[in-house]
Amino acid sequence: MDTSTLSSHLHSSSPKLALTAACGAGIMWGTGALVVNILVARHGFTPENVSFWRFVIGAVVLVGVFGRAISWSRLRPLLTTVLLAGVTMAGYVLLWFLGIEQLGAAVPTLIALCLPPVIVAIIAVARGQETADLQLVFVLSAAILGTVLVITQHGTITAGVGPHNTLLGVAFSIGSALLYAGFSMISGRISIALGAGPATACLTVVAAAVMSLYALCRPFTWPTEIPPQAWLLYLGIVTAALALLAFSWGAARLKPTALTVATLLEPLTAVVLSAFLLDQHFGTLQWLGATLLLLSIWGLGSRISAKIENKRPAISQVGGAPFI
């Protein structure tokens, strides 16, 4: 295979690799959900505290690896965009946690994860960036229904929750969904301009700074025991640094609709790991939901393959987004 043929192959396959990267980010975030549950249930940490250290450790790792690759000449024109995107990244995590405090995990997770693909798909169709065909409807429907079946536990959605808490929880969750959708739509532009590594480093630094402001309400503490320290290091290195890097790399090569659907593997991973490691029951409906989620990912792959056959993606015309 000559150089030109190899280059063409890499460019044409990059959307598939990007879909794999986005799925990988969702899987890593799913393992993080299990770790957060351990830190909260067994070690008494608040989700906000865990999230703060996750962003801080991830920022340290990413700056250590990609700090020298950050180009001020590239960053300066996008400084406002990067700041807003970093604030958005911290905001959707914080609002999701606040929703969980009000309603428990099921409803906020459903809203925060299922609304973004619908939001970005509607915007993409309105802008002419997506075609509203049956395949897109199938992908979105399978992804959303699959997520609902995987996450929902019968009889535990809003039991014992008052109207005020329900209203607040739903409002926080919708806010999280809107911010995540916005972040998904803008992160690709930042990754293309700066490179996935430098972009992720900059965004994580901003998110860590924003999360630190929450300490004004609830002071953050670092654990004194080794097990929770190890879990926090795992969250920072794997679910922040590596997962966000994979997400940014995928965002530069995928449309936001595909990006948000792929990361729906997060709840599936969390539930499957809970079933096998914590002996939690994984029912028939959840297996059905898992199948629908995997079918939606397969549908995305088929959609991307068809577009590659019909027309080389725009990313190949500019030589691809830089990694560093």
Residue, then its C-alpha position, 0 to 999 in steps of 0.5 A: m500500500d503506497t503513501s497516498t493510499l494509506s493516507s486515504h484509508l486513514h482519513s476515510s476510516s477516521p469517522k469509524l475510529a472516532l465512533t469507537a473513541a466516543c464509545g470508549a469514552g462512554i465506557m470509561w465514564g460508566t466505570g467511573a459511575l461505579v467508582v463514584n458510588i463506592l466513594v459516596a456509599r462506603h467512604g462518605f464523599t459527596p458527588e461534588n467533592v469527587s467531581f472536583w478532584r476528578f477534574v483536578i487530577g485529570a487537569v494535572v495529567l493532561v497539562g503534564v502531557f500536552g502542556r507544551a503542545i498548547s499554542w497560544s497563537r491558536l488558543r488566543p482567538l478561541l479563548t472565550t469559546v474555551l472558557l465558555a466550553g469549560v464552564t459548560m463542562a463543569g456545569y452539566v456535571l454539577l447540575w446532574f449531581l444536584g438533580i440526583e440529590q433531589l430525585g435519586a439517580a434514575v430520572p436525572t440520568l435519563i433526562a441528562l443522557c437522553l435529551p442531548p441526542v434529541i436536541v443536537a439532532i433537531i438542531a443539526v436537521a434544522r441547519g441541514q447538517e443531518t438528514a431526517d431519514l428513517q435511519l436517524v429516527f431508528v438510531l435515536s429511538a433505539a438509543i433513547l428507549g434502550t437507555v430508559l430500559v437500562i437505567t429505570q428501576h421499577g418502583t424507585i423513580t420518584a418514590g417518597v419525593g415531594p413536588h418541590n424536590t421533583l420540580l427542582g430535580v427535573a429543572f437541574s436535569i434539563g439544565s444538565a442536558l442542555l449544557y451537555a448538548g451545547f458542549s457536544m456541539i462546540s467541543g469538536r470545533i475546539s479540538i480541530a483548532l487546538g488538537a484533541g490533547p491541548a483542547t482537552a487539557c485547556l477545557t479540564v483546567v477551566a472545569a476544575a477552576v469552576m468546580s473549585l468555586y463550589a467549595l465556597c458552599r461545601p468545602f472539599t476534602w482529600p482522603t487520608e486512607i489509601p483505598p479512596q485515594a486510589w479510586l480518586l486517582y483512577l477517576g482523574i486519570v481514566t475517567a477524566a484525562l483518558a475519557l475526555l481525550a477520547f471524547s475530544w478526539g471523537a468530537a473533531r471527527l463526528k457529528p454531535t448526534a453520533l457523539t452523544v448517542a455513542t456516549l450512551l454506553e455510559p449507563l449500560t457499562a455502569v449497570v452491567l458492572s453493578a450486576f457482575l461486581l455488586d451482585q445487583h439484578f440485571g433484569t430482562l428489560q435491562w438486557l433488552g435495553a442493552t440490545l437496543l443501545l448496541l443496535s443504535i451504535w451499529g446503526l451509527g456505524s452503518r450510517i457513517s459507512a454509507k456516507i464514506e462510500n458516497k462522499r469523503p468526509a469534510i475532515s479528510q479535505v483538511g487533512g484531519a484534526p491534529f492530535i497534539 
